[in-house]
């Protein structure tokens, strides 16, 4: 598993918070990241897909310049040329790069191969995947490091569900030897549910980024990581 020192430090602290900067404004993203990392240095900063599409790889480069010691995930959601997308993100300063699980095995293989060469981790995002357990087994065989259980924003809004509904599937996937990341509408009230079921990485976006006080919102999320029933 190509986990570098920054990522290893964060993951060694138990279940960790990842803050998804799914924004369009880079300056606002930087401000929020500053507030979040005041809570704890052991928080993963996610450069969200909208931010990458808005300002390109400069989003990753800027956050790396601002936060030299932070663990950074680039949510590329690579659908093709997996190796190239990993290279782009790693060169910009990412520690983790995401690939869509719904794409062909070839894309995941290319991403994993290049990640091995560059010393970064690959997370496979299961958004849109029908049989998550089967896909998790396959990408584990290929060499992925993290599986992302993900309820997308549109699904949250239209179906009224969050990632808490995925909790029962976490343990089975962890048993494959993958780290499990869980994302989708989580709050301090629902974080303990997924942590209790074994989530390694808990992703929170809007609860923090839409808050008038991102520092306090992130603090509540970190506290919730330890609030197991």
C-alpha positions in Angstrom: 0.0 0.0 0.0 1.7 3.2 -1.1 0.8 5.4 1.8 3.3 8.2 2.3 4.3 9.7 5.6 1.6 12.4 5.6 -1.2 9.9 5.0 0.3 7.3 7.4 0.4 9.9 10.2 -3.2 10.7 9.7 -4.5 7.2 9.4 -2.5 6.0 12.4 -4.8 8.0 14.7 -7.8 5.8 14.2 -11.0 6.8 12.4 -10.3 10.2 10.7 -12.3 13.1 9.3 -12.0 14.1 5.7 -13.4 17.5 4.8 -14.8 17.7 1.2 -14.2 21.1 -0.3 -16.9 20.7 -2.9 -16.8 24.4 -3.8 -16.1 26.6 -6.8 -14.2 29.4 -5.1 -10.6 28.4 -4.4 -10.0 31.3 -1.9 -13.0 30.2 0.1 -11.7 26.6 0.1 -8.4 27.7 1.4 -10.0 29.7 4.2 -12.1 26.8 5.3 -9.1 24.4 5.2 -7.2 26.8 7.4 -10.1 26.7 10.0 -10.5 22.9 9.8 -6.8 22.2 10.3 -6.8 24.4 13.4 -9.0 21.7 14.9 -6.5 18.9 14.2 -3.6 18.3 11.8 -5.0 14.7 11.4 -7.7 15.7 9.0 -7.7 14.8 5.3 -8.3 17.8 3.1 -10.3 16.7 0.0 -10.0 18.9 -3.1 -13.5 18.3 -4.4 -14.4 17.5 -7.9 -16.3 20.8 -8.4 -13.2 22.8 -7.2 -10.9 20.8 -9.6 -13.3 21.4 -12.5 -13.6 25.1 -11.6 -9.9 26.0 -11.3 -8.0 22.9 -12.5 -5.0 21.3 -10.8 -4.1 24.7 -9.4 -6.6 23.8 -6.6 -4.4 20.9 -5.5 -1.2 22.9 -6.0 -2.5 25.8 -3.9 -3.7 23.7 -1.1 -0.4 21.8 -1.0 1.5 25.2 -0.9 -0.7 26.4 1.9 -0.6 23.1 3.9 2.7 21.4 3.4 2.1 18.8 6.0 -1.6 18.0 5.4 -2.9 14.8 3.8 -4.6 15.8 0.6 -7.0 13.8 -1.5 -7.7 14.9 -5.1 -11.2 13.8 -6.0 -10.5 13.3 -9.7 -13.1 10.6 -10.2 -11.0 9.3 -13.0 -13.1 7.6 -15.7 -10.3 7.0 -18.3 -6.6 7.4 -18.6 -6.3 6.5 -15.0 -2.5 6.6 -15.0 -2.4 10.1 -16.4 -5.0 11.4 -13.9 -3.0 9.9 -11.0 0.2 11.5 -12.4 -1.5 14.9 -12.7 -2.8 14.8 -9.1 0.3 13.4 -7.6 2.5 16.0 -9.4 0.3 18.7 -8.0 0.7 17.4 -4.4 -2.0 14.9 -3.7 -1.5 11.9 -1.4 -4.7 10.1 -2.5 -6.4 10.1 -5.9 -9.9 8.8 -6.7 -11.0 6.6 -9.6 -14.6 5.7 -10.4 -15.4 2.1 -9.5 -18.0 1.9 -12.3 -15.4 2.1 -15.0 -13.5 -0.8 -16.6 -10.8 -2.7 -14.7 -8.2 -1.3 -17.2 -8.7 2.2 -15.8 -8.2 1.1 -12.2 -5.1 -1.0 -13.2 -3.5 2.0 -14.9 -4.3 4.2 -12.0 -2.9 1.7 -9.4 0.2 1.0 -11.5 1.1 4.7 -11.8 0.3 5.3 -8.1 2.7 2.6 -7.1 5.4 4.4 -9.1 4.6 7.8 -7.5 4.0 6.7 -4.0 0.3 7.8 -3.7 -2.8 5.9 -2.7 -5.8 5.1 -5.0 -9.3 5.3 -3.7 -12.1 3.7 -5.8 -15.4 5.6 -5.5 -18.4 3.3 -5.7 -20.9 5.9 -6.7 -23.2 4.3 -9.2 -21.9 0.8 -8.6 -24.7 -1.7 -8.1 -22.9 -4.6 -6.5 -20.4 -2.8 -4.2 -19.2 -6.0 -2.4 -18.2 -7.7 -5.7 -16.6 -4.6 -7.0 -14.6 -4.1 -3.8 -13.3 -7.6 -4.1 -12.1 -7.0 -7.7 -10.4 -3.6 -7.0 -8.7 -5.1 -4.0 -7.3 -7.8 -6.3 -6.1 -5.0 -8.7 -4.4 -3.2 -5.8 -6.6 -0.3 -4.8 -5.9 1.0 -1.3 -9.2 2.6 -0.2 -12.8 1.9 -1.2 -15.2 4.9 -1.1 -18.8 4.1 -0.1 -20.6 7.2 -1.5 -24.1 8.5 -1.6 -24.0 11.3 -4.1 -25.6 14.7 -3.5 -28.3 14.2 -6.1 -29.3 10.9 -4.6 -29.3 12.5 -1.1 -31.6 15.2 -2.3 -34.0 13.1 -4.4 -34.2 10.0 -2.2 -33.6 11.6 1.2 -30.9 9.1 2.2 -27.4 9.6 3.5 -24.3 7.5 3.8 -25.5 6.3 7.2 -27.6 3.8 5.3 -24.4 2.2 4.1 -23.1 1.4 7.6 -24.2 -2.3 7.5 -22.0 -3.0 4.5 -18.8 -1.6 6.0 -17.5 -4.6 8.0 -17.7 -7.0 5.1 -15.7 -4.7 2.9 -13.1 -4.1 5.6 -12.6 -7.8 5.9 -11.2 -7.8 2.4 -8.2 -5.7 3.7 -9.3 -2.4 2.2 -9.6 0.9 4.1 -13.2 2.1 4.0 -14.2 5.7 3.4 -17.8 6.7 3.8 -19.3 9.9 2.3 -22.7 11.5 1.8 -24.6 13.8 4.0 -22.9 12.9 7.3 -23.2 15.1 10.4 -22.1 14.8 14.0 -25.3 12.9 14.7 -24.7 10.2 12.1 -20.9 10.0 12.2 -20.9 7.6 15.2 -23.1 5.1 13.2 -20.5 4.6 10.5 -17.6 4.7 12.9 -19.2 2.0 15.0 -19.5 -0.2 11.9 -15.8 0.3 11.2 -15.4 3.3 8.8 -11.7 4.3 8.6 -12.4 7.7 6.9 -15.5 9.7 7.5 -16.1 12.4 4.8 -18.1 15.5 5.7 -18.7 18.3 3.2 -21.7 20.6 3.4 -22.1 20.4 7.2 -18.7 22.1 7.5 -18.4 24.2 4.3 -21.9 25.7 4.6 -21.4 26.5 8.3 -21.0 30.1 9.4 -18.3 28.7 11.7 -16.3 25.9 9.9 -13.9 25.6 12.9 -16.7 24.7 15.3 -18.5 22.5 12.8 -15.3 20.5 12.2 -14.6 20.3 15.9 -18.0 18.8 16.4 -17.3 16.2 13.7 -14.0 15.3 15.2 -15.6 14.9 18.6 -18.3 12.7 17.0 -15.6 10.3 15.8 -15.1 9.2 19.4 -18.8 9.2 20.3 -19.5 5.5 19.7 -22.7 4.1 21.1 
